[in-house]
Amino acid sequence: MKIGFIGTGVMGSSMIQNLLKANHEVNVFNRTKAHAQTVLDDGAKWYDTPEEVAKNSSVVITIAGFPDDVKEIYFGDHGLFAGADDQTILIDSTTSTPKIDEEIYAEGQKRGIQTLDAPVSGGDVGARNGTLTIMVGGDEATFNQVKSVLEVMGSQVKLFGGPGKGQHTKMANQIMIAGTMTGMVEMFEYGKAAGLDLASMMDTVSSGSADNWSLDNYGPRVLAGDFKPGFSAKHFLKDLRIALQGAEEMQIDLPATKLAKELYEKMVDEYHLGDDGTQGLVKIYKK
């Protein structure tokens, strides 16, 4: 299958490599071509615009940084809608607002183009290993057409309902991660103050009921002083803001998520550490 892919960052590059390993042809575009060089060397084909990617692909997957990027990729003068036709399926795997993917779906329906929102979770490790969790919103018939493609990149692929429901599920996921990340960081801060051996403490905690994905995957990085982004803090802050916007629209209060947002705002806006991984939150306790 000819698959288009827009976005060759940490997540996108690994997802593309798994598609190539599964013998799909992959057409790519990225805002900065140099950042796509690794996947081009692996066999992906470059096109100069999302429009050209859509013209030469039967399925196009997008994974961008921010909601405004998604709008430009889909609705811009040389965006996906300018190149797609009724034989193209467009899949937005950016973590974005449900509203934008509802708008993409509505525009697709006008044009006879099928679309899905399919944000992912699992970080750089899941993207590399093809074990992402993929949360999908859209029509079931469209989902069934591309499920096998999504399963190349993810071990858990599930449809949650109509357009936007994948994004709502991802927001629920990010709310949970907010709690585990702040818990992990403060666990280390407490253990250090108490004079504990942090590696031994982590091993013990991770063997009991406090075990969680953040601790297993980011705990060792914190101990090693490795703050490279599996998922960047600036993007996680974006996600928390989207989640809280949705909570406000649904008239629910999420005080713990609000506090996590404030902590990540301190990390990103005050200490300018937005390009660090989410585990870099530990640094604000050292200031």
Secondary structure as UniProt FT lines:
FT   STRAND          2..6
FT   HELIX           10..21
FT   TURN            22..23
FT   STRAND          25..29
FT   HELIX           33..36
FT   HELIX           37..41
FT   TURN            42..43
FT   STRAND          45..46
FT   HELIX           50..55
FT   STRAND          59..62
FT   HELIX           67..75
FT   TURN            77..78
FT   HELIX           80..83
FT   TURN            86..87
FT   STRAND          89..92
FT   HELIX           98..111
FT   STRAND          114..117
FT   STRAND          120..121
FT   HELIX           123..129
FT   STRAND          132..138
FT   HELIX           140..153
FT   STRAND          154..159
FT   TURN            163..164
FT   HELIX           165..193
FT   TURN            194..195
FT   HELIX           198..206
FT   TURN            207..210
FT   HELIX           213..224
FT   HELIX           233..249
FT   TURN            250..251
FT   HELIX           255..265
FT   HELIX           266..270
FT   TURN            274..275
FT   HELIX           278..285
//
